[in-house]
Amino acid sequence: MADTIRKHRKELVRMIEEFTTDHDINPAKSGHISITIRRNGAHRTVFAPLTPSDHRSMLNVRTKIRRAYTEMAAA
């Protein structure tokens, strides 16, 4: 189980670093993962599942990260 979580975290880091290297990944109280990304002094938090149930959940997280990063450019 620990290997799966470690592998999931590496995948999240690769996904986030497509957009920014200025980020934090922390466990959330709800059993999820809290991802905070920063751009130009602004920050957004996106939540990801601790263990994804299927490949679509990771695609959804990537979309949330991309959208949050893009919104910070407009703000």
HTML snippet that shows the backbone in 3Dmol.js (N, CA, C, O; Angstrom):
<script src="https://3Dmol.org/build/3Dmol-min.js"></script>
<div id="view" style="width:600px;height:400px;position:relative"></div>
<script>
const pdb = `
ATOM      1  N   MET A   1       0.818  -1.195   0.000  1.00  0.00           N
ATOM      2  CA  MET A   1       0.000   0.000   0.000  1.00  0.00           C
ATOM      3  C   MET A   1       0.864   1.263   0.000  1.00  0.00           C
ATOM      4  O   MET A   1       0.561   2.219  -0.714  1.00  0.00           O
ATOM      5  N   ALA A   2       1.926   1.273   0.786  1.00  0.00           N
ATOM      6  CA  ALA A   2       2.791   2.449   0.861  1.00  0.00           C
ATOM      7  C   ALA A   2       3.443   2.728  -0.479  1.00  0.00           C
ATOM      8  O   ALA A   2       3.631   3.888  -0.844  1.00  0.00           O
ATOM      9  N   ASP A   3       3.794   1.672  -1.226  1.00  0.00           N
ATOM     10  CA  ASP A   3       4.383   1.870  -2.551  1.00  0.00           C
ATOM     11  C   ASP A   3       3.389   2.525  -3.488  1.00  0.00           C
ATOM     12  O   ASP A   3       3.768   3.360  -4.309  1.00  0.00           O
ATOM     13  N   THR A   4       2.126   2.159  -3.377  1.00  0.00           N
ATOM     14  CA  THR A   4       1.096   2.738  -4.230  1.00  0.00           C
ATOM     15  C   THR A   4       0.943   4.222  -3.950  1.00  0.00           C
ATOM     16  O   THR A   4       0.829   5.024  -4.877  1.00  0.00           O
ATOM     17  N   ILE A   5       0.940   4.587  -2.683  1.00  0.00           N
ATOM     18  CA  ILE A   5       0.805   5.994  -2.312  1.00  0.00           C
ATOM     19  C   ILE A   5       2.034   6.779  -2.768  1.00  0.00           C
ATOM     20  O   ILE A   5       1.907   7.894  -3.274  1.00  0.00           O
ATOM     21  N   ARG A   6       3.203   6.209  -2.593  1.00  0.00           N
ATOM     22  CA  ARG A   6       4.431   6.862  -3.040  1.00  0.00           C
ATOM     23  C   ARG A   6       4.412   7.068  -4.556  1.00  0.00           C
ATOM     24  O   ARG A   6       4.796   8.130  -5.048  1.00  0.00           O
ATOM     25  N   LYS A   7       3.970   6.059  -5.284  1.00  0.00           N
ATOM     26  CA  LYS A   7       3.884   6.135  -6.738  1.00  0.00           C
ATOM     27  C   LYS A   7       2.855   7.203  -7.151  1.00  0.00           C
ATOM     28  O   LYS A   7       3.086   7.963  -8.091  1.00  0.00           O
ATOM     29  N   HIS A   8       1.744   7.250  -6.455  1.00  0.00           N
ATOM     30  CA  HIS A   8       0.698   8.246  -6.718  1.00  0.00           C
ATOM     31  C   HIS A   8       1.243   9.652  -6.488  1.00  0.00           C
ATOM     32  O   HIS A   8       0.978  10.558  -7.279  1.00  0.00           O
ATOM     33  N   ARG A   9       1.997   9.837  -5.415  1.00  0.00           N
ATOM     34  CA  ARG A   9       2.572  11.149  -5.115  1.00  0.00           C
ATOM     35  C   ARG A   9       3.555  11.582  -6.199  1.00  0.00           C
ATOM     36  O   ARG A   9       3.561  12.747  -6.596  1.00  0.00           O
ATOM     37  N   LYS A  10       4.382  10.662  -6.679  1.00  0.00           N
ATOM     38  CA  LYS A  10       5.322  10.985  -7.763  1.00  0.00           C
ATOM     39  C   LYS A  10       4.575  11.405  -9.018  1.00  0.00           C
ATOM     40  O   LYS A  10       4.977  12.339  -9.710  1.00  0.00           O
ATOM     41  N   GLU A  11       3.487  10.708  -9.303  1.00  0.00           N
ATOM     42  CA  GLU A  11       2.674  11.053 -10.464  1.00  0.00           C
ATOM     43  C   GLU A  11       2.062  12.443 -10.308  1.00  0.00           C
ATOM     44  O   GLU A  11       2.010  13.214 -11.267  1.00  0.00           O
ATOM     45  N   LEU A  12       1.601  12.761  -9.103  1.00  0.00           N
ATOM     46  CA  LEU A  12       1.055  14.096  -8.836  1.00  0.00           C
ATOM     47  C   LEU A  12       2.115  15.175  -9.031  1.00  0.00           C
ATOM     48  O   LEU A  12       1.840  16.215  -9.630  1.00  0.00           O
ATOM     49  N   VAL A  13       3.319  14.935  -8.530  1.00  0.00           N
ATOM     50  CA  VAL A  13       4.394  15.917  -8.666  1.00  0.00           C
ATOM     51  C   VAL A  13       4.702  16.155 -10.140  1.00  0.00           C
ATOM     52  O   VAL A  13       4.846  17.302 -10.562  1.00  0.00           O
ATOM     53  N   ARG A  14       4.805  15.090 -10.923  1.00  0.00           N
ATOM     54  CA  ARG A  14       5.060  15.251 -12.369  1.00  0.00           C
ATOM     55  C   ARG A  14       3.948  16.064 -13.024  1.00  0.00           C
ATOM     56  O   ARG A  14       4.209  16.927 -13.862  1.00  0.00           O
ATOM     57  N   MET A  15       2.717  15.785 -12.638  1.00  0.00           N
ATOM     58  CA  MET A  15       1.571  16.464 -13.206  1.00  0.00           C
ATOM     59  C   MET A  15       1.595  17.961 -12.862  1.00  0.00           C
ATOM     60  O   MET A  15       1.347  18.802 -13.726  1.00  0.00           O
ATOM     61  N   ILE A  16       1.888  18.281 -11.620  1.00  0.00           N
ATOM     62  CA  ILE A  16       1.918  19.673 -11.164  1.00  0.00           C
ATOM     63  C   ILE A  16       3.067  20.428 -11.821  1.00  0.00           C
ATOM     64  O   ILE A  16       2.911  21.585 -12.209  1.00  0.00           O
ATOM     65  N   GLU A  17       4.206  19.782 -11.945  1.00  0.00           N
ATOM     66  CA  GLU A  17       5.379  20.462 -12.483  1.00  0.00           C
ATOM     67  C   GLU A  17       5.284  20.713 -13.985  1.00  0.00           C
ATOM     68  O   GLU A  17       6.176  21.344 -14.552  1.00  0.00           O
ATOM     69  N   GLU A  18       4.227  20.236 -14.644  1.00  0.00           N
ATOM     70  CA  GLU A  18       3.964  20.645 -16.018  1.00  0.00           C
ATOM     71  C   GLU A  18       3.616  22.133 -16.046  1.00  0.00           C
ATOM     72  O   GLU A  18       3.825  22.807 -17.054  1.00  0.00           O
ATOM     73  N   PHE A  19       3.080  22.640 -14.925  1.00  0.00           N
ATOM     74  CA  PHE A  19       2.612  24.017 -14.856  1.00  0.00           C
ATOM     75  C   PHE A  19       3.499  24.896 -13.981  1.00  0.00           C
ATOM     76  O   PHE A  19       3.805  26.029 -14.352  1.00  0.00           O
ATOM     77  N   THR A  20       3.915  24.386 -12.827  1.00  0.00           N
ATOM     78  CA  THR A  20       4.701  25.203 -11.899  1.00  0.00           C
ATOM     79  C   THR A  20       5.541  24.319 -10.968  1.00  0.00           C
ATOM     80  O   THR A  20       5.176  23.184 -10.663  1.00  0.00           O
ATOM     81  N   THR A  21       6.661  24.865 -10.535  1.00  0.00           N
ATOM     82  CA  THR A  21       7.471  24.166  -9.543  1.00  0.00           C
ATOM     83  C   THR A  21       7.208  24.726  -8.144  1.00  0.00           C
ATOM     84  O   THR A  21       7.703  24.188  -7.153  1.00  0.00           O
ATOM     85  N   ASP A  22       6.432  25.801  -8.070  1.00  0.00           N
ATOM     86  CA  ASP A  22       6.112  26.433  -6.792  1.00  0.00           C
ATOM     87  C   ASP A  22       4.805  25.844  -6.258  1.00  0.00           C
ATOM     88  O   ASP A  22       3.723  26.361  -6.533  1.00  0.00           O
ATOM     89  N   HIS A  23       4.920  24.755  -5.493  1.00  0.00           N
ATOM     90  CA  HIS A  23       3.741  24.062  -4.988  1.00  0.00           C
ATOM     91  C   HIS A  23       4.049  23.346  -3.684  1.00  0.00           C
ATOM     92  O   HIS A  23       5.209  23.123  -3.338  1.00  0.00           O
ATOM     93  N   ASP A  24       2.996  22.990  -2.972  1.00  0.00           N
ATOM     94  CA  ASP A  24       3.083  22.179  -1.752  1.00  0.00           C
ATOM     95  C   ASP A  24       2.074  21.057  -1.864  1.00  0.00           C
ATOM     96  O   ASP A  24       0.966  21.252  -2.363  1.00  0.00           O
ATOM     97  N   ILE A  25       2.461  19.879  -1.396  1.00  0.00           N
ATOM     98  CA  ILE A  25       1.551  18.744  -1.340  1.00  0.00           C
ATOM     99  C   ILE A  25       1.511  18.274   0.108  1.00  0.00           C
ATOM    100  O   ILE A  25       2.536  17.915   0.687  1.00  0.00           O
ATOM    101  N   ASN A  26       0.317  18.283   0.683  1.00  0.00           N
ATOM    102  CA  ASN A  26       0.142  17.903   2.088  1.00  0.00           C
ATOM    103  C   ASN A  26      -1.090  17.027   2.240  1.00  0.00           C
ATOM    104  O   ASN A  26      -2.024  17.124   1.444  1.00  0.00           O
ATOM    105  N   PRO A  27      -1.099  16.169   3.259  1.00  0.00           N
ATOM    106  CA  PRO A  27      -2.324  15.406   3.526  1.00  0.00           C
ATOM    107  C   PRO A  27      -3.395  16.337   4.085  1.00  0.00           C
ATOM    108  O   PRO A  27      -3.090  17.235   4.870  1.00  0.00           O
ATOM    109  N   ALA A  28      -4.628  16.130   3.691  1.00  0.00           N
ATOM    110  CA  ALA A  28      -5.753  16.907   4.217  1.00  0.00           C
ATOM    111  C   ALA A  28      -6.434  16.086   5.312  1.00  0.00           C
ATOM    112  O   ALA A  28      -6.278  14.867   5.372  1.00  0.00           O
ATOM    113  N   LYS A  29      -7.171  16.751   6.154  1.00  0.00           N
ATOM    114  CA  LYS A  29      -7.850  16.056   7.251  1.00  0.00           C
ATOM    115  C   LYS A  29      -8.894  15.067   6.749  1.00  0.00           C
ATOM    116  O   LYS A  29      -9.232  14.112   7.447  1.00  0.00           O
ATOM    117  N   SER A  30      -9.398  15.291   5.556  1.00  0.00           N
ATOM    118  CA  SER A  30     -10.482  14.458   5.018  1.00  0.00           C
ATOM    119  C   SER A  30      -9.995  13.146   4.407  1.00  0.00           C
ATOM    120  O   SER A  30     -10.802  12.378   3.884  1.00  0.00           O
ATOM    121  N   GLY A  31      -8.695  12.877   4.464  1.00  0.00           N
ATOM    122  CA  GLY A  31      -8.166  11.667   3.848  1.00  0.00           C
ATOM    123  C   GLY A  31      -7.806  11.863   2.391  1.00  0.00           C
ATOM    124  O   GLY A  31      -7.568  10.897   1.668  1.00  0.00           O
ATOM    125  N   HIS A  32      -7.767  13.110   1.960  1.00  0.00           N
ATOM    126  CA  HIS A  32      -7.378  13.434   0.602  1.00  0.00           C
ATOM    127  C   HIS A  32      -6.000  14.091   0.623  1.00  0.00           C
ATOM    128  O   HIS A  32      -5.359  14.171   1.671  1.00  0.00           O
ATOM    129  N   ILE A  33      -5.558  14.553  -0.519  1.00  0.00           N
ATOM    130  CA  ILE A  33      -4.289  15.264  -0.628  1.00  0.00           C
ATOM    131  C   ILE A  33      -4.597  16.702  -1.016  1.00  0.00           C
ATOM    132  O   ILE A  33      -5.368  16.953  -1.942  1.00  0.00           O
ATOM    133  N   SER A  34      -3.994  17.638  -0.306  1.00  0.00           N
ATOM    134  CA  SER A  34      -4.165  19.057  -0.577  1.00  0.00           C
ATOM    135  C   SER A  34      -2.961  19.530  -1.396  1.00  0.00           C
ATOM    136  O   SER A  34      -1.814  19.367  -0.979  1.00  0.00           O
ATOM    137  N   ILE A  35      -3.234  20.111  -2.555  1.00  0.00           N
ATOM    138  CA  ILE A  35      -2.180  20.616  -3.436  1.00  0.00           C
ATOM    139  C   ILE A  35      -2.346  22.125  -3.522  1.00  0.00           C
ATOM    140  O   ILE A  35      -3.379  22.611  -3.982  1.00  0.00           O
ATOM    141  N   THR A  36      -1.341  22.866  -3.085  1.00  0.00           N
ATOM    142  CA  THR A  36      -1.363  24.318  -3.165  1.00  0.00           C
ATOM    143  C   THR A  36      -0.371  24.735  -4.235  1.00  0.00           C
ATOM    144  O   THR A  36       0.816  24.419  -4.155  1.00  0.00           O
ATOM    145  N   ILE A  37      -0.870  25.452  -5.244  1.00  0.00           N
ATOM    146  CA  ILE A  37       0.013  25.953  -6.298  1.00  0.00           C
ATOM    147  C   ILE A  37       0.041  27.471  -6.222  1.00  0.00           C
ATOM    148  O   ILE A  37      -0.949  28.104  -5.855  1.00  0.00           O
ATOM    149  N   ARG A  38       1.183  28.046  -6.571  1.00  0.00           N
ATOM    150  CA  ARG A  38       1.354  29.490  -6.493  1.00  0.00           C
ATOM    151  C   ARG A  38       1.817  30.044  -7.837  1.00  0.00           C
ATOM    152  O   ARG A  38       2.571  29.408  -8.574  1.00  0.00           O
ATOM    153  N   ARG A  39       1.331  31.269  -8.131  1.00  0.00           N
ATOM    154  CA  ARG A  39       1.739  31.957  -9.350  1.00  0.00           C
ATOM    155  C   ARG A  39       1.551  33.451  -9.136  1.00  0.00           C
ATOM    156  O   ARG A  39       0.460  33.897  -8.778  1.00  0.00           O
ATOM    157  N   ASN A  40       2.597  34.218  -9.351  1.00  0.00           N
ATOM    158  CA  ASN A  40       2.553  35.682  -9.256  1.00  0.00           C
ATOM    159  C   ASN A  40       1.955  36.183  -7.942  1.00  0.00           C
ATOM    160  O   ASN A  40       1.171  37.132  -7.939  1.00  0.00           O
ATOM    161  N   GLY A  41       2.317  35.559  -6.841  1.00  0.00           N
ATOM    162  CA  GLY A  41       1.837  35.989  -5.535  1.00  0.00           C
ATOM    163  C   GLY A  41       0.466  35.458  -5.152  1.00  0.00           C
ATOM    164  O   GLY A  41       0.045  35.619  -4.006  1.00  0.00           O
ATOM    165  N   ALA A  42      -0.235  34.834  -6.076  1.00  0.00           N
ATOM    166  CA  ALA A  42      -1.551  34.248  -5.784  1.00  0.00           C
ATOM    167  C   ALA A  42      -1.368  32.758  -5.528  1.00  0.00           C
ATOM    168  O   ALA A  42      -0.372  32.164  -5.941  1.00  0.00           O
ATOM    169  N   HIS A  43      -2.335  32.162  -4.846  1.00  0.00           N
ATOM    170  CA  HIS A  43      -2.274  30.720  -4.633  1.00  0.00           C
ATOM    171  C   HIS A  43      -3.675  30.117  -4.706  1.00  0.00           C
ATOM    172  O   HIS A  43      -4.671  30.777  -4.409  1.00  0.00           O
ATOM    173  N   ARG A  44      -3.724  28.869  -5.102  1.00  0.00           N
ATOM    174  CA  ARG A  44      -4.974  28.111  -5.177  1.00  0.00           C
ATOM    175  C   ARG A  44      -4.720  26.735  -4.571  1.00  0.00           C
ATOM    176  O   ARG A  44      -3.612  26.208  -4.659  1.00  0.00           O
ATOM    177  N   THR A  45      -5.742  26.162  -3.963  1.00  0.00           N
ATOM    178  CA  THR A  45      -5.647  24.823  -3.396  1.00  0.00           C
ATOM    179  C   THR A  45      -6.594  23.900  -4.149  1.00  0.00           C
ATOM    180  O   THR A  45      -7.763  24.217  -4.369  1.00  0.00           O
ATOM    181  N   VAL A  46      -6.055  22.754  -4.534  1.00  0.00           N
ATOM    182  CA  VAL A  46      -6.810  21.726  -5.244  1.00  0.00           C
ATOM    183  C   VAL A  46      -6.706  20.453  -4.411  1.00  0.00           C
ATOM    184  O   VAL A  46      -5.655  20.170  -3.834  1.00  0.00           O
ATOM    185  N   PHE A  47      -7.781  19.692  -4.347  1.00  0.00           N
ATOM    186  CA  PHE A  47      -7.768  18.444  -3.593  1.00  0.00           C
ATOM    187  C   PHE A  47      -7.765  17.259  -4.533  1.00  0.00           C
ATOM    188  O   PHE A  47      -8.438  17.258  -5.564  1.00  0.00           O
ATOM    189  N   ALA A  48      -6.991  16.242  -4.157  1.00  0.00           N
ATOM    190  CA  ALA A  48      -6.881  15.017  -4.946  1.00  0.00           C
ATOM    191  C   ALA A  48      -7.153  13.835  -4.027  1.00  0.00           C
ATOM    192  O   ALA A  48      -6.934  13.926  -2.819  1.00  0.00           O
ATOM    193  N   PRO A  49      -7.629  12.725  -4.588  1.00  0.00           N
ATOM    194  CA  PRO A  49      -7.847  11.538  -3.756  1.00  0.00           C
ATOM    195  C   PRO A  49      -6.515  10.956  -3.277  1.00  0.00           C
ATOM    196  O   PRO A  49      -5.508  11.034  -3.981  1.00  0.00           O
ATOM    197  N   LEU A  50      -6.519  10.382  -2.097  1.00  0.00           N
ATOM    198  CA  LEU A  50      -5.298   9.772  -1.568  1.00  0.00           C
ATOM    199  C   LEU A  50      -4.884   8.580  -2.420  1.00  0.00           C
ATOM    200  O   LEU A  50      -3.706   8.411  -2.736  1.00  0.00           O
ATOM    201  N   THR A  51      -5.847   7.765  -2.784  1.00  0.00           N
ATOM    202  CA  THR A  51      -5.588   6.642  -3.690  1.00  0.00           C
ATOM    203  C   THR A  51      -6.631   6.707  -4.794  1.00  0.00           C
ATOM    204  O   THR A  51      -7.809   6.465  -4.532  1.00  0.00           O
ATOM    205  N   PRO A  52      -6.241   7.022  -6.003  1.00  0.00           N
ATOM    206  CA  PRO A  52      -7.221   7.157  -7.082  1.00  0.00           C
ATOM    207  C   PRO A  52      -7.889   5.822  -7.396  1.00  0.00           C
ATOM    208  O   PRO A  52      -7.237   4.778  -7.416  1.00  0.00           O
ATOM    209  N   SER A  53      -9.178   5.869  -7.635  1.00  0.00           N
ATOM    210  CA  SER A  53      -9.914   4.642  -7.926  1.00  0.00           C
ATOM    211  C   SER A  53      -9.726   4.199  -9.369  1.00  0.00           C
ATOM    212  O   SER A  53      -9.768   3.004  -9.662  1.00  0.00           O
ATOM    213  N   ASP A  54      -9.524   5.134 -10.254  1.00  0.00           N
ATOM    214  CA  ASP A  54      -9.265   4.794 -11.650  1.00  0.00           C
ATOM    215  C   ASP A  54      -8.505   5.929 -12.326  1.00  0.00           C
ATOM    216  O   ASP A  54      -8.250   6.962 -11.707  1.00  0.00           O
ATOM    217  N   HIS A  55      -8.145   5.744 -13.583  1.00  0.00           N
ATOM    218  CA  HIS A  55      -7.325   6.725 -14.286  1.00  0.00           C
ATOM    219  C   HIS A  55      -8.048   8.055 -14.491  1.00  0.00           C
ATOM    220  O   HIS A  55      -7.398   9.091 -14.630  1.00  0.00           O
ATOM    221  N   ARG A  56      -9.383   8.043 -14.512  1.00  0.00           N
ATOM    222  CA  ARG A  56     -10.123   9.282 -14.741  1.00  0.00           C
ATOM    223  C   ARG A  56      -9.974  10.267 -13.583  1.00  0.00           C
ATOM    224  O   ARG A  56     -10.006  11.479 -13.793  1.00  0.00           O
ATOM    225  N   SER A  57      -9.813   9.756 -12.375  1.00  0.00           N
ATOM    226  CA  SER A  57      -9.659  10.671 -11.236  1.00  0.00           C
ATOM    227  C   SER A  57      -8.372  11.477 -11.373  1.00  0.00           C
ATOM    228  O   SER A  57      -8.343  12.654 -11.012  1.00  0.00           O
ATOM    229  N   MET A  58      -7.316  10.867 -11.885  1.00  0.00           N
ATOM    230  CA  MET A  58      -6.059  11.599 -12.095  1.00  0.00           C
ATOM    231  C   MET A  58      -6.213  12.612 -13.229  1.00  0.00           C
ATOM    232  O   MET A  58      -5.640  13.700 -13.166  1.00  0.00           O
ATOM    233  N   LEU A  59      -6.970  12.271 -14.251  1.00  0.00           N
ATOM    234  CA  LEU A  59      -7.231  13.227 -15.332  1.00  0.00           C
ATOM    235  C   LEU A  59      -8.029  14.418 -14.810  1.00  0.00           C
ATOM    236  O   LEU A  59      -7.795  15.555 -15.220  1.00  0.00           O
ATOM    237  N   ASN A  60      -8.968  14.155 -13.910  1.00  0.00           N
ATOM    238  CA  ASN A  60      -9.757  15.235 -13.309  1.00  0.00           C
ATOM    239  C   ASN A  60      -8.881  16.148 -12.459  1.00  0.00           C
ATOM    240  O   ASN A  60      -9.049  17.367 -12.485  1.00  0.00           O
ATOM    241  N   VAL A  61      -7.957  15.574 -11.712  1.00  0.00           N
ATOM    242  CA  VAL A  61      -7.045  16.374 -10.886  1.00  0.00           C
ATOM    243  C   VAL A  61      -6.172  17.244 -11.787  1.00  0.00           C
ATOM    244  O   VAL A  61      -5.961  18.422 -11.497  1.00  0.00           O
ATOM    245  N   ARG A  62      -5.667  16.673 -12.872  1.00  0.00           N
ATOM    246  CA  ARG A  62      -4.833  17.445 -13.806  1.00  0.00           C
ATOM    247  C   ARG A  62      -5.620  18.625 -14.369  1.00  0.00           C
ATOM    248  O   ARG A  62      -5.087  19.728 -14.491  1.00  0.00           O
ATOM    249  N   THR A  63      -6.887  18.394 -14.710  1.00  0.00           N
ATOM    250  CA  THR A  63      -7.733  19.463 -15.224  1.00  0.00           C
ATOM    251  C   THR A  63      -7.942  20.550 -14.174  1.00  0.00           C
ATOM    252  O   THR A  63      -7.900  21.737 -14.497  1.00  0.00           O
ATOM    253  N   LYS A  64      -8.167  20.156 -12.920  1.00  0.00           N
ATOM    254  CA  LYS A  64      -8.339  21.140 -11.836  1.00  0.00           C
ATOM    255  C   LYS A  64      -7.079  21.970 -11.641  1.00  0.00           C
ATOM    256  O   LYS A  64      -7.158  23.180 -11.428  1.00  0.00           O
ATOM    257  N   ILE A  65      -5.913  21.323 -11.713  1.00  0.00           N
ATOM    258  CA  ILE A  65      -4.639  22.038 -11.547  1.00  0.00           C
ATOM    259  C   ILE A  65      -4.441  23.026 -12.687  1.00  0.00           C
ATOM    260  O   ILE A  65      -4.090  24.184 -12.459  1.00  0.00           O
ATOM    261  N   ARG A  66      -4.666  22.570 -13.911  1.00  0.00           N
ATOM    262  CA  ARG A  66      -4.502  23.439 -15.082  1.00  0.00           C
ATOM    263  C   ARG A  66      -5.440  24.634 -14.993  1.00  0.00           C
ATOM    264  O   ARG A  66      -5.031  25.768 -15.242  1.00  0.00           O
ATOM    265  N   ARG A  67      -6.695  24.384 -14.640  1.00  0.00           N
ATOM    266  CA  ARG A  67      -7.681  25.457 -14.548  1.00  0.00           C
ATOM    267  C   ARG A  67      -7.293  26.469 -13.463  1.00  0.00           C
ATOM    268  O   ARG A  67      -7.374  27.677 -13.682  1.00  0.00           O
ATOM    269  N   ALA A  68      -6.873  25.973 -12.297  1.00  0.00           N
ATOM    270  CA  ALA A  68      -6.483  26.881 -11.207  1.00  0.00           C
ATOM    271  C   ALA A  68      -5.277  27.714 -11.606  1.00  0.00           C
ATOM    272  O   ALA A  68      -5.220  28.909 -11.317  1.00  0.00           O
ATOM    273  N   TYR A  69      -4.312  27.085 -12.271  1.00  0.00           N
ATOM    274  CA  TYR A  69      -3.107  27.814 -12.697  1.00  0.00           C
ATOM    275  C   TYR A  69      -3.454  28.881 -13.731  1.00  0.00           C
ATOM    276  O   TYR A  69      -2.923  29.990 -13.677  1.00  0.00           O
ATOM    277  N   THR A  70      -4.332  28.559 -14.663  1.00  0.00           N
ATOM    278  CA  THR A  70      -4.750  29.514 -15.689  1.00  0.00           C
ATOM    279  C   THR A  70      -5.534  30.671 -15.086  1.00  0.00           C
ATOM    280  O   THR A  70      -5.353  31.820 -15.489  1.00  0.00           O
ATOM    281  N   GLU A  71      -6.405  30.377 -14.121  1.00  0.00           N
ATOM    282  CA  GLU A  71      -7.195  31.438 -13.471  1.00  0.00           C
ATOM    283  C   GLU A  71      -6.299  32.425 -12.736  1.00  0.00           C
ATOM    284  O   GLU A  71      -6.618  33.612 -12.669  1.00  0.00           O
ATOM    285  N   MET A  72      -5.195  31.960 -12.189  1.00  0.00           N
ATOM    286  CA  MET A  72      -4.297  32.877 -11.470  1.00  0.00           C
ATOM    287  C   MET A  72      -3.626  33.844 -12.424  1.00  0.00           C
ATOM    288  O   MET A  72      -3.270  34.948 -12.013  1.00  0.00           O
ATOM    289  N   ALA A  73      -3.440  33.476 -13.677  1.00  0.00           N
ATOM    290  CA  ALA A  73      -2.840  34.379 -14.656  1.00  0.00           C
ATOM    291  C   ALA A  73      -3.801  35.512 -14.996  1.00  0.00           C
ATOM    292  O   ALA A  73      -3.380  36.644 -15.234  1.00  0.00           O
ATOM    293  N   ALA A  74      -5.091  35.201 -15.017  1.00  0.00           N
ATOM    294  CA  ALA A  74      -6.100  36.196 -15.358  1.00  0.00           C
ATOM    295  C   ALA A  74      -6.372  37.155 -14.206  1.00  0.00           C
ATOM    296  O   ALA A  74      -6.800  38.288 -14.425  1.00  0.00           O
ATOM    297  N   ALA A  75      -6.126  36.707 -12.988  1.00  0.00           N
ATOM    298  CA  ALA A  75      -6.441  37.543 -11.817  1.00  0.00           C
ATOM    299  C   ALA A  75      -5.424  38.626 -11.594  1.00  0.00           C
ATOM    300  O   ALA A  75      -5.551  39.408 -10.651  1.00  0.00           O
TER     301      ALA A  75
END
`;
const viewer = $3Dmol.createViewer("view");
viewer.addModel(pdb, "pdb");
viewer.setStyle({}, {cartoon: {color: "spectrum"}});
viewer.zoomTo();
viewer.render();
</script>
